[in-house]
Amino acid sequence: MEEFLRVGIITSTHGLKGEVKVYPTTDYPERFEEIKEVMLDTGRGKRMLTIQNVRYFKNQVILKFKEINNINDIEKYKQCELWVNRENGTPLEEGEYYIADLIDCKVYLEDGSYFGTLVDVMETGANDVYVVESQEHGEVLLPAIADCVKEIDIEKGEITVHLMDGLL
């Protein structure tokens, strides 16, 4: 399991005092009000930042960090990702999983035969779609619904699926 969970990507600066606009990569953008620190992945290393203020603008979150007080100090971090420790993640309901935990899971058919590796999860609105890379079939899109996804075992890194008619 991943130790850190991505919660956003810095898209641009906001004003002159070091605020940033963040595109949230979480289903729960209000989480920024609940967490005190985020880890900025600078591309060369990681930097812990303390959230001082949270506001919302359209589909983005505007953050002010305690350590940053000038636009020049944050501008270089556009397109950088923000992460939180797993313990700061949103509690999950039964049958819910962090996408980061699903990526790279081995996918097996109901008969136990190996099918491929989950490489991405597309969030479509109605239901998620699992992108599975299969040596035999190439990229296969599987709807994340009970008729198709039969079992997920995050500890083992395995997903069991039923291939419904028309999926291949």
N, C-alpha and C positions, 0 to 999 in steps of 0.2 A: 504494500500500500504506500501511496505517496505520503511524504511527511508534510508537504505544503500543498495548499490548494490555491489556484489562481482565482482572484476575485475581480480583476480589472486590468485595463490597459490605458495608459496615459495617452490621450489623443492630442491635447494642446494645452497651452498655458491659458490662464484667465486673469487678466489684470496685471498689475506691476508688482504685487506683493508676494508672488510665489505660489499663487493658487493654480491648480490644474483641473482640467476637465478629464474625467475618467469614464471610459466605456465599461460598464459593469459586465463581467463574464459570469455572473451568478444569477440564479433565479430570484434572489432576495437582495436587491440593491440597498435596502434599508439596513443591511448588516453593517454598513460603514458607520452607522450611529452607535453600534454596539461594541465594535472592536476599538482598541486603543492604539494598536500598532499594525503596520503593514511592512512587508519586506519588498523593497524595490530591487528588481533584477536589472542592473545597469548594463548588462551584456559583458561586463568585465568582472563583475562581482555582485555581491548582495549588500544592501544598505537598509538597516532598520529605520523606519520613520514613524513618528508619533502623530496621530491624527488630532488636529487641534479644532477643526471646524468642518462640518458637512452641510452642503446645500445641494439642491437638485435643479437641473435645467434640462427640460425636454427629456430625452432618454439617457442623459448623462448625470454623473455625480460630480460636484465641484468640491475638491478637497483642499484644505489648507493644512500643511504640515508644520509642526512646531520648529523643526530644524531648518526650514526654508523660508526666507523672508524677502527674496528678490527674484524677479523673473529670470535673471541671468543664471541663477543657481539651479533652476529647474528646467529651463528650456532644452537643455541637452538630453533630457530624459523622455522626450516625446517618443511614443511607440514602445516604451518599456512597460513590462508587466509588473503588477502588484500581486503579492502573495500573502497568505496568512498561514499560521501554524494550523495543523489539523484540529487541535483542540478549540480553535476559534471558528471552526466550520459550523454551518447551520446544522442542528440536529436533524437526522433523517428519520422519516417514518418507515414502517415495515415495508419492504419491497422497493425502497428508494436507495440509489447508489450515487456516489460522486462519479462524474464522468472520468476523472483522472484514474479512478480505480478500475474502470472497465477497459480502458485502453490497454492493449497488448494481452488481453485475456485470450486464451485458446478456446475456440468454438468447436463443439462436438455435436454430432447428430444424435438423435434419440437412441440409435443402435450402438452408440459409443465410438463410432468412427470419427476421425479427425476431419474437420471441415475447413478451418482456416483460423485467422487471427483478427480480432476486432481492432481496427486501426483508427476509427473515428466514430463520433456520435453526432448525427444531424438533428437539431431541434426544430421540428416542423410546425409545432403548435398543437396539432391534433394528437400526435404521439411522436416519440423519438424514433429515429431510424438508425440502426446499427450498420456501419460500413465494415464489411468483413472482406479481408483479402484472402482469396482461396487460390491455391496453386492450380486446381483443376478448372475453376470457373471464373477466375479473375476477381474483379470487384463485385461483391454481391450486397444488395441493400435488403436488410431484414427489418420489418416493422417491430418495434419494441412493444409487442402486445402479448397477452397471455396465450393466445392460440399459437404463436410462433416461438416465443422465448419461454422455455419450460422451466429452467433452473439457472440461477446465478450463484456461484460459489466464489466470492471475492478472495477468501483465504487461499483457495487452491488456484485461483486465476483461471477459472473455467466457466464456460457458459454452455448449456445444453439447449439446442433449438430443434424445432420441428419445421422442416421446409414445406411450407404450404404450396399448393399448386400455383404455378405461374411466377414463382420467385426466381427461377433460374432461366 
